[in-house]
Amino acid sequence: MKKMTLWLLSILMAVSLPLTACEKGAPGETVSSDLSAAESFAAEQESASAEADESAGSPEQGIPATPIPAAQGFDIPDNSVEIQTSGESFSDGGDLVLAIDADTFRQSGYAFGDIVNIRIDGKDYTAPVVSFATEADDGQPALVDASGPVWIALNSDSSFAETSGLAQKAAAEDGTSVWTMRDGRTPDTIPVTITMSAKGGFLTAYYTRHLVFSSDRADYVSDEVYANFREVRGGAFPDGMLYRGCTPIEDYYGRTQTADEMLAKYGIRTVINLANTDEEIAERFASPDFVSENYAALFDQGSVGAYPLKAVYTTEEERAQIASALRFMIDHEGPYYLHCVVGKDRTGFLCMLLSFYMGVPLGQALNDYMMTYTNIFTIEPGSDQYNAILNYFPVIDLKVITGLESDSLADYEGLDMVWQAENYIRGLGLSEEECALLRRRLTGA
């Protein structure tokens, strides 16, 4: 990501056998005073940034970096009272609907993100209070508050009625299915007691999973924001080199065609698809509702690289996919466009890695990562939900890139992220020459 000549110069200037990024000791260890190529690049970026700051009227490159907040904690007073209620009915999916409405439930001191104890017909359960059952952990019961009746569901392919043994599905006379209790009772005879287990104990998980968005273009300020389309800036990136956003080929709530139009508008020459295989892309092209002509043209030119990830990044398969994606970028010219489905997790990881590699400061890279949450999910920067997400998802990626096992963003502030990124990339199997070519591609040299 920096100019080839400067990269080679830093290698040639090293004395005897210079330390490469892979040979350099971990941060804090005593190593040779000779600068590695990554360190030279980082020093060069710092010097260039200082010179730019001293130039009167010099425009700032990239978005301004905000301070990294401390890890989000929630200390919420518990003013809850015990709730005595009963069942009311079983939903079609086997959820137990309770004889208490959301207003009464909330007035009793309960809120989203609480963990509650629920005693149902003599059996005890622990469940988070959520707005959708899928916000709970897999296989976990959930107390769902959706501004109507409150109900107990299970985040599973099976139902709460079945797994709890309360009821079983049977065929009604009209051919429909109904839930019947094995002992002939009715749901209103099921006693239910709710008490607080941990006030706010599930709040971080709730904030990171409760993501709601609109599919109406009119709710967004521009086509770019609607498609989560934006340029990755800062460090040694020249203007108009790297872009990211949502998928231009999957029918993601109406955004597909808008994302495809961005490819032509911004002159994209190479696409990295982190969600689909070549076969899946071809199947999408054959669909009668396919509208992404710009994407299809790039694919036909051999300028779309398909490297689907599962957002784990640590398996050998995924590491090989990431390495192949980087090599595809080396073999093709920018401007580049990176996408998965929303352009949030997998795209966020690779953009963060490339940003660090190009000398983008940690704070600015985090701002770019979080912009998806403000663009698509309209989460307000600085809010509790924003900070909870900031202190969760990006940290997962930082752990992978650096190998540091810390859940605190503050522990990553002092690291040489250029070195960390190059060390990670070299660990994927890219050679010193490939690293130099990648940096050269991303500087447009």
Phi and psi in degrees as a GROMACS rama.xvg file:
@    title "Ramachandran Plot"
@    xaxis  label "Phi"
@    yaxis  label "Psi"
@TYPE xy
-120.492  170.688  LYS-2
-60.0253  142.067  LYS-3
-59.4628  -41.0791  MET-4
-64.4037  -41.0243  THR-5
-68.7583  -37.0301  LEU-6
-61.803  -50.1472  TRP-7
-65.3834  -35.7812  LEU-8
-62.0877  -40.4871  LEU-9
-64.7777  -31.9802  SER-10
-72.1968  -45.1868  ILE-11
-66.1297  -29.4476  LEU-12
-76.7931  -17.6117  MET-13
-67.6792  145.904  ALA-14
-86.2687  139.175  VAL-15
54.4206  -122.171  SER-16
-99.3571  97.8256  LEU-17
-69.7446  154.732  PRO-18
-79.4578  126.323  LEU-19
-86.2739  174.221  THR-20
-60.0751  -36.1486  ALA-21
-73.6719  -25.0657  CYS-22
-90.4756  -17.4188  GLU-23
-67.2984  144.649  LYS-24
-70.4622  168.518  GLY-25
-65.9996  154.463  ALA-26
-53.2737  131.815  PRO-27
100.504  -19.2162  GLY-28
-80.3736  155.393  GLU-29
-81.926  121.364  THR-30
-131.951  177.814  VAL-31
-57.8465  147.177  SER-32
-74.7363  -11.0832  SER-33
-67.4463  138.298  ASP-34
-76.9053  134.198  LEU-35
-77.109  168.848  SER-36
-58.7618  -41.6009  ALA-37
-64.2192  -40.9615  ALA-38
-66.1473  -39.7754  GLU-39
-60.7933  -42.3715  SER-40
-63.5975  -42.7774  PHE-41
-63.4825  -42.6026  ALA-42
-63.2296  -39.9605  ALA-43
-63.3045  -41.1252  GLU-44
-65.0494  -40.9644  GLN-45
-63.8045  -42.0033  GLU-46
-64.5384  -43.2573  SER-47
-64.5163  -37.7431  ALA-48
-65.875  -41.0503  SER-49
-64.6117  -41.239  ALA-50
-63.9258  -37.2983  GLU-51
-67.0529  -38.9262  ALA-52
-63.8289  -31.574  ASP-53
-79.6709  -16.5974  GLU-54
-79.7327  121.266  SER-55
-63.5874  133.57  ALA-56
74.4207  6.34944  GLY-57
-72.4166  125.326  SER-58
-69.8474  143.378  PRO-59
-77.7277  133.456  GLU-60
-88.6165  131.935  GLN-61
85.4336  -177.95  GLY-62
-89.2775  149.158  ILE-63
-66.7376  139.464  PRO-64
-86.3226  134.246  ALA-65
-96.6266  155.829  THR-66
-60.7423  147.439  PRO-67
-81.0511  120.697  ILE-68
-74.3068  160.316  PRO-69
-67.5316  159.865  ALA-70
-53.5098  133.412  ALA-71
-73.684  127.317  GLN-72
-124.07  154.801  GLY-73
-126.838  111.54  PHE-74
-113.004  93.3486  ASP-75
-114.505  123.937  ILE-76
-59.7813  141.001  PRO-77
-98.4629  109.924  ASP-78
-115.296  25.6054  ASN-79
-76.9228  155.753  SER-80
-124.474  154.612  VAL-81
-64.3112  138.973  GLU-82
-111.918  125.223  ILE-83
-108.695  118.364  GLN-84
-145.501  -160.779  THR-85
-150.458  172.908  SER-86
-72.1333  163.012  GLY-87
-125.505  -41.4599  GLU-88
-166.733  170.524  SER-89
-107.864  134.743  PHE-90
-74.6835  171.304  SER-91
-57.667  -32.9408  ASP-92
-86.3018  1.21915  GLY-93
91.0488  15.111  GLY-94
-77.5223  147.553  ASP-95
-93.7788  107.27  LEU-96
-80.973  131.201  VAL-97
-96.0968  159.115  LEU-98
-87.7955  49.8056  ALA-99
-147.956  136.906  ILE-100
-93.7894  168.589  ASP-101
-62.415  -39.0841  ALA-102
-61.9468  -46.4578  ASP-103
-63.9772  -40.1133  THR-104
-60.8629  -46.3788  PHE-105
-69.9691  -37.1263  ARG-106
-66.9953  -16.1671  GLN-107
-86.0503  4.28647  SER-108
98.3363  18.1834  GLY-109
-110.787  149.099  TYR-110
-150.482  167.085  ALA-111
-56.362  136.735  PHE-112
93.7871  -8.18874  GLY-113
-75.1775  156.009  ASP-114
-111.811  128.374  ILE-115
-120.862  153.364  VAL-116
-94.6412  133.848  ASN-117
-127.047  121.951  ILE-118
-103.356  115.906  ARG-119
-121.415  110.982  ILE-120
52.8543  40.1253  ASP-121
89.7696  -4.42003  GLY-122
-107.891  144.587  LYS-123
-104.172  137.897  ASP-124
-135.371  151.318  TYR-125
-117.779  131.791  THR-126
-147.827  147.469  ALA-127
-81.5764  154.904  PRO-128
-92.3858  117.367  VAL-129
-137.089  172.582  VAL-130
-98.7938  -17.4279  SER-131
-139.025  142.996  PHE-132
-60.1844  -31.316  ALA-133
-69.5051  -8.48789  THR-134
-79.9859  -13.8511  GLU-135
-79.9516  168.643  ALA-136
-67.4219  157.538  ASP-137
-58.1503  130.884  ASP-138
78.0057  3.50988  GLY-139
-96.3192  139.233  GLN-140
-64.9636  152.774  PRO-141
-139.142  139.065  ALA-142
-95.2949  110.79  LEU-143
-98.7607  122.509  VAL-144
-112.129  106.537  ASP-145
-122.619  36.3365  ALA-146
63.4968  23.4241  SER-147
-139.456  -135.982  GLY-148
-68.9626  151.901  PRO-149
-91.3541  139.812  VAL-150
-139.879  164.747  TRP-151
-110.054  122.789  ILE-152
-125.645  177.772  ALA-153
-131.766  128.958  LEU-154
-81.8365  81.0457  ASN-155
-163.862  163.668  SER-156
-68.8648  -25.6665  ASP-157
-87.907  175.578  SER-158
-108.124  160.286  SER-159
-66.8436  -37.0512  PHE-160
-58.5242  -43.3596  ALA-161
-73.3388  -49.6948  GLU-162
-66.47  -30.6011  THR-163
-80.9487  -15.2565  SER-164
78.8909  10.8442  GLY-165
-75.3896  -35.4477  LEU-166
-153.363  164.428  ALA-167
-135.364  154.313  GLN-168
-83.474  135.65  LYS-169
-137.581  160.981  ALA-170
-86.4447  131.967  ALA-171
-85.094  170.318  ALA-172
-63.5666  -30.6016  GLU-173
-84.9727  6.00016  ASP-174
93.6727  -10.3768  GLY-175
-81.2999  172.163  THR-176
-103.635  142.111  SER-177
-133.23  158.21  VAL-178
-99.1346  127.117  TRP-179
-125.002  140.671  THR-180
-80.1506  140.089  MET-181
-63.0333  -28.9668  ARG-182
-95.2358  9.86772  ASP-183
82.9044  0.741204  GLY-184
-74.612  173.737  ARG-185
-115.443  157.548  THR-186
-56.765  -29.3339  PRO-187
-71.2926  -4.95086  ASP-188
-96.4399  1.57525  THR-189
-86.7852  112.244  ILE-190
-75.6648  138.289  PRO-191
-133.252  128.068  VAL-192
-121.224  131.127  THR-193
-118.823  126.703  ILE-194
-133.164  160.932  THR-195
-78.1407  135.154  MET-196
-103.078  -49.3139  SER-197
-150.845  109.461  ALA-198
-65.395  119.325  LYS-199
71.6303  12.4763  GLY-200
-68.1091  -19.1356  GLY-201
-113.534  12.0931  PHE-202
-66.7257  -41.4047  LEU-203
-61.5878  -46.5708  THR-204
-62.3639  -40.769  ALA-205
-62.1529  -45.7173  TYR-206
-62.008  -38.9123  TYR-207
-76.5429  -19.0932  THR-208
-104.802  -19.1498  ARG-209
-87.6418  86.7914  HIS-210
-121.012  110.985  LEU-211
-118.953  138.648  VAL-212
-144.769  164.748  PHE-213
-97.5144  148.271  SER-214
-100.446  3.77894  SER-215
-92.0688  117.995  ASP-216
-54.6405  -32.6612  ARG-217
-64.8149  -16.5239  ALA-218
-84.2652  0.202717  ASP-219
-121.952  149.525  TYR-220
-77.0851  -18.5625  VAL-221
-158.25  165.421  SER-222
-61.9237  -37.0674  ASP-223
-61.9871  -47.16  GLU-224
-65.4297  -41.1847  VAL-225
-58.3914  -41.6601  TYR-226
-90.3937  7.23577  ALA-227
53.988  32.2655  ASN-228
-93.9791  127.12  PHE-229
-158.896  162.718  ARG-230
-89.0751  140.187  GLU-231
-89.0944  121.039  VAL-232
-123.793  172.073  ARG-233
101.257  174.685  GLY-234
56.2486  -133.276  GLY-235
-94.6839  6.4491  ALA-236
-65.5648  125.664  PHE-237
-76.0807  163.837  PRO-238
-61.4565  137.203  ASP-239
73.8052  30.0219  GLY-240
-101.634  -42.8744  MET-241
-130.121  129.385  LEU-242
-128.564  160.574  TYR-243
-144.67  159.635  ARG-244
170.442  -165.356  GLY-245
-85.193  172.123  CYS-246
-67.1125  135.841  THR-247
-90.5523  3.31782  PRO-248
-124.979  -25.115  ILE-249
-87.406  142.889  GLU-250
-76.4695  75.3099  ASP-251
-86.7739  83.0689  TYR-252
49.3433  46.6828  TYR-253
84.5842  -2.10428  GLY-254
-87.1104  -9.71992  ARG-255
-56.8761  -54.0349  THR-256
-64.7674  -38.0057  GLN-257
-62.6981  -43.7485  THR-258
-62.9199  -39.6056  ALA-259
-64.6478  -37.8646  ASP-260
-64.2932  -29.6266  GLU-261
-65.7184  -30.6943  MET-262
-60.01  -43.3544  LEU-263
-74.6234  -40.5927  ALA-264
-59.9058  -37.6341  LYS-265
-105.637  11.7659  TYR-266
65.2151  36.7499  GLY-267
-63.9696  132.955  ILE-268
-112.011  -23.1147  ARG-269
-139.383  135.089  THR-270
-119.375  136.039  VAL-271
-111.919  113.482  ILE-272
-98.7221  115.525  ASN-273
-100.664  11.8129  LEU-274
-119.382  -29.1257  ALA-275
-122.612  156.267  ASN-276
-87.9308  167.562  THR-277
-58.8988  -38.1  ASP-278
-65.2977  -40.8736  GLU-279
-66.5128  -37.8924  GLU-280
-63.0019  -45.1721  ILE-281
-62.2006  -39.0977  ALA-282
-63.328  -38.921  GLU-283
-65.2795  -38.9578  ARG-284
-59.6816  -34.3897  PHE-285
-79.885  -7.80341  ALA-286
-69.25  140.56  SER-287
-65.2229  -20.1047  PRO-288
-98.418  13.0873  ASP-289
-69.6479  130.341  PHE-290
-127.682  1.20288  VAL-291
-92.2456  75.7305  SER-292
-65.5319  -37.3236  GLU-293
-65.378  -41.058  ASN-294
-64.4634  -43.5663  TYR-295
-61.7291  -39.1694  ALA-296
-64.2384  -42.3279  ALA-297
-65.5105  -39.2223  LEU-298
-62.8769  -43.6775  PHE-299
-63.5469  -27.6388  ASP-300
-82.226  -4.26757  GLN-301
79.3053  22.8296  GLY-302
-105.778  14.0233  SER-303
-117.169  118.498  VAL-304
-101.75  124.349  GLY-305
-103.05  113.921  ALA-306
-137.179  73.6153  TYR-307
-63.5494  135.631  PRO-308
-117.963  160.036  LEU-309
-108.2  12.478  LYS-310
63.5108  32.4047  ALA-311
-105.117  -48.4489  VAL-312
74.3058  -10.1979  TYR-313
-105.762  -10.5685  THR-314
-76.1615  157.161  THR-315
-61.6434  -37.4273  GLU-316
-62.0824  -45.985  GLU-317
-71.3029  -37.7331  GLU-318
-62.0891  -37.9727  ARG-319
-66.8341  -36.0698  ALA-320
-66.2949  -42.1325  GLN-321
-63.8579  -43.5807  ILE-322
-60.7973  -41.8438  ALA-323
-66.0534  -36.9245  SER-324
-63.3311  -42.4114  ALA-325
-65.9307  -39.2157  LEU-326
-67.2953  -33.4324  ARG-327
-63.9254  -38.2537  PHE-328
-65.9545  -38.5846  MET-329
-60.927  -38.1396  ILE-330
-83.9432  -5.25476  ASP-331
-133.696  150.873  HIS-332
-86.9754  151.586  GLU-333
-81.9025  175.53  GLY-334
-68.4906  146.538  PRO-335
-106.43  149.432  TYR-336
-128.18  123.226  TYR-337
-107.642  132.795  LEU-338
-150.799  156.763  HIS-339
-122.534  -109.015  CYS-340
-105.8  -65.469  VAL-341
-83.2623  -25.8191  VAL-342
84.5413  35.165  GLY-343
-113.818  -61.931  LYS-344
-90.1685  -65.8718  ASP-345
-64.6884  -42.9798  ARG-346
-64.467  -39.7646  THR-347
-61.3249  -39.3672  GLY-348
-64.2423  -50.6423  PHE-349
-68.8516  -36.0838  LEU-350
-66.7821  -37.3486  CYS-351
-64.5046  -44.2852  MET-352
-59.3246  -48.2863  LEU-353
-67.9438  -34.0268  LEU-354
-63.7075  -46.5995  SER-355
-61.3083  -42.0846  PHE-356
-60.5534  -29.7606  TYR-357
-95.1995  8.48716  MET-358
86.5219  16.3575  GLY-359
-74.093  130.07  VAL-360
-62.0771  155.135  PRO-361
-55.4887  -48.6581  LEU-362
-59.6259  -40.7377  GLY-363
-70.4277  -37.6039  GLN-364
-64.4375  -37.4327  ALA-365
-68.0181  -38.5262  LEU-366
-58.3169  -44.4188  ASN-367
-64.6332  -42.4474  ASP-368
-57.0645  -44.5363  TYR-369
-78.8711  -12.5224  MET-370
-62.7008  -27.0834  MET-371
-59.4976  -39.6193  THR-372
-71.3135  -29.263  TYR-373
-82.5491  -34.4625  THR-374
-68.7504  -58.9161  ASN-375
-84.6173  -44.5978  ILE-376
-101.16  2.47277  PHE-377
47.8993  42.1373  THR-378
-85.0897  127.829  ILE-379
-73.3699  124.966  GLU-380
-55.7709  136.581  PRO-381
90.853  -12.3019  GLY-382
-72.4164  164.931  SER-383
-59.6917  -40.223  ASP-384
-66.3464  -42.5995  GLN-385
-59.0398  -47.6647  TYR-386
-67.772  -34.7174  ASN-387
-64.4883  -43.0461  ALA-388
-65.9961  -44.2499  ILE-389
-57.6897  -37.3194  LEU-390
-89.3682  9.50675  ASN-391
-122.399  -70.6202  TYR-392
-64.5939  -48.4867  PHE-393
-61.2658  -31.2984  PRO-394
-65.9728  -34.8841  VAL-395
-58.5142  -44.4621  ILE-396
-68.3102  -39.609  ASP-397
-63.0055  -36.7875  LEU-398
-60.8473  -43.2905  LYS-399
-65.3616  -45.9333  VAL-400
-68.129  -40.5412  ILE-401
-97.4644  -23.422  THR-402
78.9332  3.51237  GLY-403
-83.8961  127.15  LEU-404
-94.4531  74.8303  GLU-405
-135.851  138.635  SER-406
-93.0335  2.80624  ASP-407
-103.932  123.744  SER-408
-59.406  -31.5456  LEU-409
-60.3033  -28.6094  ALA-410
-73.3027  -11.1593  ASP-411
-100.624  -6.93377  TYR-412
-64.2243  -38.5073  GLU-413
-90.1862  3.1592  GLY-414
-79.6119  149.463  LEU-415
-80.225  95.1845  ASP-416
-72.9539  -22.572  MET-417
-64.0427  -48.1645  VAL-418
-62.7784  -42.9027  TRP-419
-60.7183  -43.2326  GLN-420
-66.5308  -43.4904  ALA-421
-67.618  -38.0043  GLU-422
-61.3633  -41.1738  ASN-423
-64.7633  -45.671  TYR-424
-64.6769  -42.2882  ILE-425
-63.2217  -34.1117  ARG-426
-66.6924  -21.4019  GLY-427
-74.6238  -13.9613  LEU-428
112.094  0.77399  GLY-429
-72.2919  137.872  LEU-430
-78.8391  170.009  SER-431
-58.6454  -40.2166  GLU-432
-65.257  -41.0462  GLU-433
-65.8946  -39.1889  GLU-434
-59.5134  -43.6541  CYS-435
-64.3078  -40.7855  ALA-436
-67.2324  -37.6664  LEU-437
-62.4634  -45.6085  LEU-438
-64.5264  -37.8648  ARG-439
-65.3143  -42.385  ARG-440
-59.0682  -43.7213  ARG-441
-77.2753  -13.8662  LEU-442
-93.5865  -9.54264  THR-443
74.1221  19.4783  GLY-444
